[in-house]
Amino acid sequence: MAQIKRNELAAWLAAGGQEAQETQLILFFGERYLCREAADMLQQALLAKFGGVVHIIDGDQEDPGRTLGQIMNFSLLPGRQLYRVTDSRLFHSKAVAKDIWHKAMLAHEAGRQGPARQQLQSLVTLAALGADETLTNIGPDQWQQLFSFAKPAADLGWADNLLMATGSQTGARGEGAVSLADRYVTAFTKGLPKQNLLVLSAESVDKRKQLFTFIKKNGLVVDCSIDTGAGAAAQKEQKEVLRELALRTLATFHKKIEPRALEMLFERVGFHPVAVVMELEKVALFALDRPVISCADLEAMVGRTREDALFELTEAFGKKNLAATLVILGRLLENGIHALAILATMRNYIRKILLFRSMQLQASPAWQRGMAARQFQDVYLPALKEKGEWSEVLKGHPYALFMSFSKAAEFSCPQLKEWLALLLKTEFQLKGSSLPSTLLLEELFLAMVAGNNVEQ
């Protein structure tokens, strides 16, 4: 039927035409909180118009085959039967395989064999392994190809035992991701009971998958994704979304916010929609009867998130903006970020830049100043990966890697090595000197930024 943006959903629901009434398959994908908020809007609108029951299903604990069986059956309950699956695993890609494996290991180590079995089943479904294949017998190269991370060195017998139990109990062992998607497509093609509706949400989807294209053609896809980059257009979009959430949240408390306070909130929290909502709810309660939230309220109740603030520090440093670097450094220290944590962040940043700069100095593949993003993604990056070196470092998003390589080209290897020596010297001073950490760190950044010259 269609693919729409989240801000178009209200209009789609308000139209309330035949299309809205007949839609039985809806997918929300993108930022998790925005997906949940949009799905809540859909749920409220449908229940208000048609009545019915909502069946909440946690994707992490779900058996997709069982869910499919439920939506294919008639219900004795009146009204629409809305089966809402959060964090659906139907759209998992190899990019999340490592996280799935980690969850399985944690559950197994905690003695929670049921959850461990479910995570393992997600893993083999993702790789479309057959019933006669075991994790133990998969070679390291094949494992890397199937799951995009290195095969664990530990004995995997426990995992195979759990998967064998899965197969004997449910008969599901060996049903790959493709066959499971085919079953959903076949079921919806044949038709479901008219009162049943399946609502799926997922943070990331592979738009090339058959199930995604089927939903886009025969159901409704709601795009809740937001560009999380640092460019001007991305920052503008992020602020518009956060401003919308902020004003709507405060409206429920019959309050407004000063424009400067709103900017302060964005600066401190960053692009974390759920955090913006929670922080504003906290501030609104703190303000009691006062109708307008002020900067003083924000100063008293909202701290900066550690990750975003540290990222801002490296961004300002990379842009050679000494004033911004020192301001952000002061804020970090004011908010209780330990000086050694700041040093560790800078050390990791400079090491990464040094590694990328070293790669650029290789004879092959040849790096060119001013290289276009498309040339980097289609030619230079694949050639680097073929060499088989630093494969873990080169696994990031191609455009993010391109931006990092472009930044690395602005520095020289001797300069970067000198900075690492300065970091080590400052670390010794922080641990053994009585001088204030603020003074030592400011001196460090002054020394680094002041000598920030580009190698031509």
Secondary structure as GFF3:
##gff-version 3
##sequence-region A 1 456
A	DSSP	beta_strand	2	5	.	.	.	ID=ss1
A	DSSP	three_ten_helix	6	8	.	.	.	ID=ss2
A	DSSP	alpha_helix	9	15	.	.	.	ID=ss3
A	DSSP	alpha_helix	18	22	.	.	.	ID=ss4
A	DSSP	beta_strand	25	30	.	.	.	ID=ss5
A	DSSP	alpha_helix	32	50	.	.	.	ID=ss6
A	DSSP	beta_strand	52	58	.	.	.	ID=ss7
A	DSSP	three_ten_helix	59	61	.	.	.	ID=ss8
A	DSSP	alpha_helix	64	71	.	.	.	ID=ss9
A	DSSP	beta_strand	80	86	.	.	.	ID=ss10
A	DSSP	three_ten_helix	94	96	.	.	.	ID=ss11
A	DSSP	alpha_helix	97	109	.	.	.	ID=ss12
A	DSSP	alpha_helix	113	127	.	.	.	ID=ss13
A	DSSP	alpha_helix	140	147	.	.	.	ID=ss14
A	DSSP	alpha_helix	157	170	.	.	.	ID=ss15
A	DSSP	alpha_helix	177	190	.	.	.	ID=ss16
A	DSSP	beta_strand	196	202	.	.	.	ID=ss17
A	DSSP	alpha_helix	210	218	.	.	.	ID=ss18
A	DSSP	beta_strand	220	224	.	.	.	ID=ss19
A	DSSP	alpha_helix	232	251	.	.	.	ID=ss20
A	DSSP	beta_strand	256	257	.	.	.	ID=ss21
A	DSSP	alpha_helix	259	269	.	.	.	ID=ss22
A	DSSP	alpha_helix	273	286	.	.	.	ID=ss23
A	DSSP	beta_strand	292	293	.	.	.	ID=ss24
A	DSSP	alpha_helix	295	301	.	.	.	ID=ss25
A	DSSP	alpha_helix	306	318	.	.	.	ID=ss26
A	DSSP	alpha_helix	322	334	.	.	.	ID=ss27
A	DSSP	alpha_helix	339	360	.	.	.	ID=ss28
A	DSSP	alpha_helix	373	375	.	.	.	ID=ss29
A	DSSP	pi_helix	376	380	.	.	.	ID=ss30
A	DSSP	alpha_helix	381	386	.	.	.	ID=ss31
A	DSSP	three_ten_helix	393	395	.	.	.	ID=ss32
A	DSSP	alpha_helix	398	408	.	.	.	ID=ss33
A	DSSP	alpha_helix	413	432	.	.	.	ID=ss34
A	DSSP	alpha_helix	437	450	.	.	.	ID=ss35
###
